[in-house]
């Protein structure tokens, strides 16, 4: 499940290249990490 979610985020990132600033990308990963920590 975790690998699936991570892979999906990477896919979205690839599609959004140029559309996401470093700050937004970091925020996205922070959100993902928070979700993962909540699931554990």
PDB file of N, CA, C and O in Angstrom:
ATOM      1  N   UNK A   1       0.838  -1.205   0.000  1.00  0.00           N
ATOM      2  CA  UNK A   1       0.000   0.000   0.000  1.00  0.00           C
ATOM      3  C   UNK A   1       0.871   1.252   0.000  1.00  0.00           C
ATOM      4  O   UNK A   1       0.637   2.189  -0.763  1.00  0.00           O
ATOM      5  N   UNK A   2       1.873   1.249   0.866  1.00  0.00           N
ATOM      6  CA  UNK A   2       2.773   2.400   0.969  1.00  0.00           C
ATOM      7  C   UNK A   2       3.516   2.620  -0.338  1.00  0.00           C
ATOM      8  O   UNK A   2       3.607   3.744  -0.830  1.00  0.00           O
ATOM      9  N   UNK A   3       4.045   1.540  -0.895  1.00  0.00           N
ATOM     10  CA  UNK A   3       4.782   1.643  -2.157  1.00  0.00           C
ATOM     11  C   UNK A   3       3.856   2.136  -3.263  1.00  0.00           C
ATOM     12  O   UNK A   3       4.264   2.900  -4.138  1.00  0.00           O
ATOM     13  N   UNK A   4       2.617   1.694  -3.210  1.00  0.00           N
ATOM     14  CA  UNK A   4       1.619   2.094  -4.202  1.00  0.00           C
ATOM     15  C   UNK A   4       1.367   3.598  -4.107  1.00  0.00           C
ATOM     16  O   UNK A   4       1.335   4.292  -5.124  1.00  0.00           O
ATOM     17  N   UNK A   5       1.190   4.094  -2.892  1.00  0.00           N
ATOM     18  CA  UNK A   5       0.931   5.520  -2.676  1.00  0.00           C
ATOM     19  C   UNK A   5       2.127   6.348  -3.112  1.00  0.00           C
ATOM     20  O   UNK A   5       1.969   7.383  -3.760  1.00  0.00           O
ATOM     21  N   UNK A   6       3.319   5.893  -2.759  1.00  0.00           N
ATOM     22  CA  UNK A   6       4.540   6.613  -3.127  1.00  0.00           C
ATOM     23  C   UNK A   6       4.693   6.653  -4.638  1.00  0.00           C
ATOM     24  O   UNK A   6       5.032   7.690  -5.209  1.00  0.00           O
ATOM     25  N   UNK A   7       4.444   5.530  -5.277  1.00  0.00           N
ATOM     26  CA  UNK A   7       4.533   5.460  -6.734  1.00  0.00           C
ATOM     27  C   UNK A   7       3.543   6.401  -7.393  1.00  0.00           C
ATOM     28  O   UNK A   7       3.853   7.049  -8.393  1.00  0.00           O
ATOM     29  N   UNK A   8       2.364   6.468  -6.832  1.00  0.00           N
ATOM     30  CA  UNK A   8       1.312   7.340  -7.378  1.00  0.00           C
ATOM     31  C   UNK A   8       1.721   8.804  -7.240  1.00  0.00           C
ATOM     32  O   UNK A   8       1.538   9.593  -8.167  1.00  0.00           O
ATOM     33  N   UNK A   9       2.267   9.162  -6.098  1.00  0.00           N
ATOM     34  CA  UNK A   9       2.722  10.550  -5.888  1.00  0.00           C
ATOM     35  C   UNK A   9       3.797  10.885  -6.916  1.00  0.00           C
ATOM     36  O   UNK A   9       3.792  11.974  -7.490  1.00  0.00           O
ATOM     37  N   UNK A  10       4.718   9.952  -7.151  1.00  0.00           N
ATOM     38  CA  UNK A  10       5.796  10.192  -8.115  1.00  0.00           C
ATOM     39  C   UNK A  10       5.207  10.400  -9.505  1.00  0.00           C
ATOM     40  O   UNK A  10       5.659  11.269 -10.251  1.00  0.00           O
ATOM     41  N   UNK A  11       4.194   9.599  -9.855  1.00  0.00           N
ATOM     42  CA  UNK A  11       3.521   9.729 -11.158  1.00  0.00           C
ATOM     43  C   UNK A  11       2.936  11.127 -11.303  1.00  0.00           C
ATOM     44  O   UNK A  11       3.135  11.796 -12.317  1.00  0.00           O
ATOM     45  N   UNK A  12       2.216  11.552 -10.284  1.00  0.00           N
ATOM     46  CA  UNK A  12       1.586  12.878 -10.303  1.00  0.00           C
ATOM     47  C   UNK A  12       2.660  13.944 -10.432  1.00  0.00           C
ATOM     48  O   UNK A  12       2.512  14.901 -11.192  1.00  0.00           O
ATOM     49  N   UNK A  13       3.742  13.772  -9.684  1.00  0.00           N
ATOM     50  CA  UNK A  13       4.859  14.722  -9.733  1.00  0.00           C
ATOM     51  C   UNK A  13       5.401  14.846 -11.151  1.00  0.00           C
ATOM     52  O   UNK A  13       5.645  15.952 -11.634  1.00  0.00           O
ATOM     53  N   UNK A  14       5.589  13.706 -11.815  1.00  0.00           N
ATOM     54  CA  UNK A  14       6.122  13.709 -13.174  1.00  0.00           C
ATOM     55  C   UNK A  14       5.212  14.508 -14.098  1.00  0.00           C
ATOM     56  O   UNK A  14       5.687  15.268 -14.942  1.00  0.00           O
ATOM     57  N   UNK A  15       3.916  14.336 -13.938  1.00  0.00           N
ATOM     58  CA  UNK A  15       2.944  15.028 -14.777  1.00  0.00           C
ATOM     59  C   UNK A  15       2.905  16.517 -14.473  1.00  0.00           C
ATOM     60  O   UNK A  15       2.497  17.316 -15.315  1.00  0.00           O
ATOM     61  N   UNK A  16       3.327  16.891 -13.275  1.00  0.00           N
ATOM     62  CA  UNK A  16       3.245  18.276 -12.847  1.00  0.00           C
ATOM     63  C   UNK A  16       4.587  18.992 -12.902  1.00  0.00           C
ATOM     64  O   UNK A  16       4.720  20.106 -12.394  1.00  0.00           O
ATOM     65  N   UNK A  17       5.574  18.364 -13.510  1.00  0.00           N
ATOM     66  CA  UNK A  17       6.896  18.979 -13.584  1.00  0.00           C
ATOM     67  C   UNK A  17       6.763  20.375 -14.177  1.00  0.00           C
ATOM     68  O   UNK A  17       6.132  20.565 -15.217  1.00  0.00           O
ATOM     69  N   UNK A  18       7.360  21.335 -13.509  1.00  0.00           N
ATOM     70  CA  UNK A  18       7.249  22.711 -13.965  1.00  0.00           C
ATOM     71  C   UNK A  18       6.055  23.403 -13.322  1.00  0.00           C
ATOM     72  O   UNK A  18       6.001  24.631 -13.254  1.00  0.00           O
ATOM     73  N   UNK A  19       5.106  22.613 -12.854  1.00  0.00           N
ATOM     74  CA  UNK A  19       3.918  23.173 -12.234  1.00  0.00           C
ATOM     75  C   UNK A  19       4.030  23.243 -10.718  1.00  0.00           C
ATOM     76  O   UNK A  19       3.301  23.984 -10.058  1.00  0.00           O
ATOM     77  N   UNK A  20       4.958  22.458 -10.180  1.00  0.00           N
ATOM     78  CA  UNK A  20       5.133  22.419  -8.735  1.00  0.00           C
ATOM     79  C   UNK A  20       6.430  23.110  -8.338  1.00  0.00           C
ATOM     80  O   UNK A  20       7.498  22.800  -8.866  1.00  0.00           O
ATOM     81  N   UNK A  21       6.327  24.037  -7.417  1.00  0.00           N
ATOM     82  CA  UNK A  21       7.541  24.668  -6.904  1.00  0.00           C
ATOM     83  C   UNK A  21       8.142  23.723  -5.869  1.00  0.00           C
ATOM     84  O   UNK A  21       7.475  22.789  -5.425  1.00  0.00           O
ATOM     85  N   UNK A  22       9.384  23.954  -5.483  1.00  0.00           N
ATOM     86  CA  UNK A  22      10.031  23.112  -4.475  1.00  0.00           C
ATOM     87  C   UNK A  22       9.239  23.135  -3.175  1.00  0.00           C
ATOM     88  O   UNK A  22       9.114  22.117  -2.495  1.00  0.00           O
ATOM     89  N   UNK A  23       8.709  24.297  -2.841  1.00  0.00           N
ATOM     90  CA  UNK A  23       7.936  24.432  -1.606  1.00  0.00           C
ATOM     91  C   UNK A  23       6.681  23.574  -1.666  1.00  0.00           C
ATOM     92  O   UNK A  23       6.345  22.887  -0.701  1.00  0.00           O
ATOM     93  N   UNK A  24       5.995  23.613  -2.794  1.00  0.00           N
ATOM     94  CA  UNK A  24       4.780  22.817  -2.964  1.00  0.00           C
ATOM     95  C   UNK A  24       5.101  21.331  -2.933  1.00  0.00           C
ATOM     96  O   UNK A  24       4.356  20.539  -2.357  1.00  0.00           O
ATOM     97  N   UNK A  25       6.210  20.960  -3.553  1.00  0.00           N
ATOM     98  CA  UNK A  25       6.609  19.552  -3.575  1.00  0.00           C
ATOM     99  C   UNK A  25       6.896  19.078  -2.151  1.00  0.00           C
ATOM    100  O   UNK A  25       6.479  17.988  -1.759  1.00  0.00           O
ATOM    101  N   UNK A  26       7.605  19.896  -1.384  1.00  0.00           N
ATOM    102  CA  UNK A  26       7.924  19.551   0.001  1.00  0.00           C
ATOM    103  C   UNK A  26       6.639  19.415   0.811  1.00  0.00           C
ATOM    104  O   UNK A  26       6.502  18.507   1.631  1.00  0.00           O
ATOM    105  N   UNK A  27       5.708  20.320   0.573  1.00  0.00           N
ATOM    106  CA  UNK A  27       4.432  20.284   1.290  1.00  0.00           C
ATOM    107  C   UNK A  27       3.679  19.000   0.969  1.00  0.00           C
ATOM    108  O   UNK A  27       3.079  18.385   1.850  1.00  0.00           O
ATOM    109  N   UNK A  28       3.715  18.599  -0.302  1.00  0.00           N
ATOM    110  CA  UNK A  28       3.057  17.379  -0.747  1.00  0.00           C
ATOM    111  C   UNK A  28       3.640  16.167  -0.019  1.00  0.00           C
ATOM    112  O   UNK A  28       2.902  15.314   0.474  1.00  0.00           O
ATOM    113  N   UNK A  29       4.969  16.101   0.043  1.00  0.00           N
ATOM    114  CA  UNK A  29       5.632  14.988   0.714  1.00  0.00           C
ATOM    115  C   UNK A  29       5.377  15.007   2.213  1.00  0.00           C
ATOM    116  O   UNK A  29       5.241  13.954   2.835  1.00  0.00           O
ATOM    117  N   UNK A  30       5.311  16.219   2.804  1.00  0.00           N
ATOM    118  CA  UNK A  30       5.011  16.328   4.233  1.00  0.00           C
ATOM    119  C   UNK A  30       3.617  15.772   4.510  1.00  0.00           C
ATOM    120  O   UNK A  30       3.401  15.060   5.491  1.00  0.00           O
ATOM    121  N   UNK A  31       2.677  16.109   3.630  1.00  0.00           N
ATOM    122  CA  UNK A  31       1.306  15.617   3.780  1.00  0.00           C
ATOM    123  C   UNK A  31       1.273  14.096   3.661  1.00  0.00           C
ATOM    124  O   UNK A  31       0.624  13.416   4.456  1.00  0.00           O
ATOM    125  N   UNK A  32       1.971  13.576   2.674  1.00  0.00           N
ATOM    126  CA  UNK A  32       2.013  12.131   2.465  1.00  0.00           C
ATOM    127  C   UNK A  32       2.601  11.441   3.692  1.00  0.00           C
ATOM    128  O   UNK A  32       2.074  10.435   4.168  1.00  0.00           O
ATOM    129  N   UNK A  33       3.701  11.999   4.194  1.00  0.00           N
ATOM    130  CA  UNK A  33       4.362  11.432   5.369  1.00  0.00           C
ATOM    131  C   UNK A  33       3.421  11.443   6.570  1.00  0.00           C
ATOM    132  O   UNK A  33       3.352  10.467   7.318  1.00  0.00           O
ATOM    133  N   UNK A  34       2.705  12.536   6.752  1.00  0.00           N
ATOM    134  CA  UNK A  34       1.759  12.646   7.860  1.00  0.00           C
ATOM    135  C   UNK A  34       0.681  11.571   7.744  1.00  0.00           C
ATOM    136  O   UNK A  34       0.296  10.958   8.741  1.00  0.00           O
ATOM    137  N   UNK A  35       0.198  11.346   6.524  1.00  0.00           N
ATOM    138  CA  UNK A  35      -0.820  10.321   6.293  1.00  0.00           C
ATOM    139  C   UNK A  35      -0.274   8.940   6.616  1.00  0.00           C
ATOM    140  O   UNK A  35      -0.943   8.132   7.259  1.00  0.00           O
ATOM    141  N   UNK A  36       0.944   8.677   6.167  1.00  0.00           N
ATOM    142  CA  UNK A  36       1.573   7.376   6.393  1.00  0.00           C
ATOM    143  C   UNK A  36       1.764   7.140   7.887  1.00  0.00           C
ATOM    144  O   UNK A  36       1.481   6.052   8.387  1.00  0.00           O
ATOM    145  N   UNK A  37       2.244   8.159   8.601  1.00  0.00           N
ATOM    146  CA  UNK A  37       2.455   8.036  10.043  1.00  0.00           C
ATOM    147  C   UNK A  37       1.127   7.764  10.741  1.00  0.00           C
ATOM    148  O   UNK A  37       1.075   7.027  11.725  1.00  0.00           O
ATOM    149  N   UNK A  38       0.058   8.360  10.231  1.00  0.00           N
ATOM    150  CA  UNK A  38      -1.260   8.161  10.822  1.00  0.00           C
ATOM    151  C   UNK A  38      -1.780   6.748  10.609  1.00  0.00           C
ATOM    152  O   UNK A  38      -2.517   6.216  11.440  1.00  0.00           O
ATOM    153  N   UNK A  39      -1.393   6.140   9.488  1.00  0.00           N
ATOM    154  CA  UNK A  39      -1.839   4.786   9.145  1.00  0.00           C
ATOM    155  C   UNK A  39      -1.129   3.736   9.995  1.00  0.00           C
ATOM    156  O   UNK A  39      -1.727   2.734  10.387  1.00  0.00           O
ATOM    157  N   UNK A  40       0.145   3.974  10.275  1.00  0.00           N
ATOM    158  CA  UNK A  40       0.956   2.995  11.013  1.00  0.00           C
ATOM    159  C   UNK A  40       0.379   2.687  12.387  1.00  0.00           C
ATOM    160  O   UNK A  40       0.945   1.883  13.129  1.00  0.00           O
TER     161      UNK A  40
END
